Amino acid sequence: MIKNLLLFGAVSFSLTATAQDYNLSVSSQNYTDLTGEISLTHGQVWDDPFDTIPIGFDFDFFSRTLDTLYLSDFGLGGMLLDKADDGVNPMGDVAVFLPYGTDIIDRGDFTGSSESEISYKVEGAVGNRITKIQWKNVGFYSGPYADYTNFQLWLHEADGTFAIHFGPTSVSQPMNSYEGETGTAIAFVPLMEFDSEVISEDGFYLSGDPASPTMEVMSTGDVIEYLNGTIDDGTVYTFSRSDASVTDVNEKGLAFKIAPNPSQDFLQISLKEEVETESIAIVDLQGKVVLSDLTINQKIDVSTLEAGVYMVQIQTADGLSTQKFIKK
């Protein structure tokens, strides 16, 4: 089914914010393996693994709200669905996460002892949690034993942002490892009838240069393209809501505006109601404070920040309110 969608190139369509409600930003960050994670492969040699991943919170994905994902045993190793396949009953409508669309496998498949692990971890405080799913030291079904890659999918509770973090990778024989394609495939679809492959709600995929890919609409009848090359270690693809909507993490959330958003040099924060603030800060998606001691209506210099997605956090007596902004 879905694997068949990845076999051939396709006519593509330009992605617009109104079609998908997501923006893509590409940045570079040091890649770090998870610690204290929960294994999904349990030290067993795997090919086409199946397991359950509790997200740990309600995650807004396009127009859907999800609380659980499942490793799909359909045949790719890097595909996640929001329903489990029992192998008997039709799957029906599913959400599809494809952070890595090449057929991957435990490198221990060649030795009989597991050398690759799939795991997950939920980090952060309520309202600002991040679920991180990791594929560590995975090999390629059709590639040489020496080829491998590492990547993580992060789901952010605060604003529905999700990101793919790519780690150390070695692809010496791309034609073999990518099964005759130019690179891997990356796609996200909010609603698809699994058995018939009819897409009920358009998603998107990435095409072109891995250093600066293009988002393309994924509709029924489209077949996604592959990236043109191997993704570099430290690359991060961040997918954030294009409407820059306010997301409050307490019941009495504070409404505020960030302008311009996206911003390259300066931004300004204004309140939509009069309230006394205790602190205002900007943090990155790992929760690290990058700018602090800010004030309302201040002209804030963000020119030195790396391109990517950040969160503005305003603390009041009623609690913490957050809103994302995109640094160009």
C-alpha positions, 0 to 999 in steps of 0.5 A, a space after each residue: 500500500 503506502 510503500 507502493 506510493 514511494 516507488 516512482 516520481 510524480 507531478 508535484 504541486 506547490 505547497 501553500 500555507 492555506 493548503 497545509 497550515 504548516 511552514 518548514 524551516 531548516 536549521 543545524 543543531 548538534 545531534 544527541 542520542 536520547 538517554 533514559 528512553 523506552 525501547 520499542 525493539 527490546 534488544 531483538 533483531 527487527 525488520 518491519 517492527 510493530 509497537 505502540 508509542 503513547 504520545 503522553 499528551 493530546 497532539 494536534 496534527 493538521 485538523 486531528 488530535 492524536 494521543 497514540 502512534 504505532 510503529 507500522 509493520 507494513 514494510 518501511 521501519 520508519 513509518 508511524 500510524 495512529 492505528 494498529 494493524 491487526 492483520 485481519 480487519 481493514 485499517 480504515 482512515 489513518 494518519 501517516 507519519 513518514 519521517 524516513 521513507 527508505 526501507 530500514 532494518 536492524 543492522 544486526 540482521 546481518 549478524 544475528 545480534 541486534 545493533 539498532 534500536 527504536 525507542 521513545 521518551 517524553 520530556 518536559 513539564 505539562 503543557 510544554 512536553 516533547 515526545 521524542 522517537 529515536 531510530 538509532 544506528 539503523 541500516 538499509 534493507 537493500 544497502 551494504 552493512 556499512 551504511 547506516 543512519 540516525 534520526 529522531 521525530 519530535 512532537 511538541 505539545 505546546 503548539 503542535 510543532 513537529 520536527 525531524 532531527 538527523 544524526 550521524 549518517 554514512 551512505 557509501 552506496 546510495 543506489 543500493 541503500 536508497 533502492 535505486 532512488 536519489 535519497 529518502 522520502 519524507 511525508 505526512 498525511 493527516 487522513 488516508 483510507 489505508 487499504 484503498 490509499 484514498 487521501 481524504 485530507 491533503 498532506 505534504 512531502 519534501 522534494 529537492 535538495 536536502 539542504 533546502 527542500 521544498 514542501 509539496 502537496 500530497 493528494 490522492 493520485 500523487 506519488 511523492 518524490 525523493 530527496 536528491 541526496 543524503 541528509 547531513 548530520 545535524 540537519 533539523 526539519 521543523 514543521 510549524 503551524 503557519 497561522 502562528 496561533 496562540 497556544 496557552 498552557 493554563 486555563 487562564 491563558 494570556 492572549 498576546 501578539 508577536 509581530 512581525 512573525 516570521 521575523 528576521 531582525 526584530 520583533 515586538 510583543 503586545 498584549 491584547 488585554 491589560 495585565 501585569 507580567 512577571 517575566 517574558 522570555 524566548 526559548 528554543 524548542 529544547 526549552 533553553 532560554 535564548 533571550 530573557 528580561 524582555 518587556 511588552 512593546 520592546 523592540 527585540 533584536 533576534 538577528 543573532 538567533 539561528 533560523 528556526 522555531 522559538 517560543 515566546 513565554 509570558 509568565 503572569 500570576 495566572 500561569 504561563 502562556 506561550 506562542 511560537 514565532 519563526 526566525 527567518 
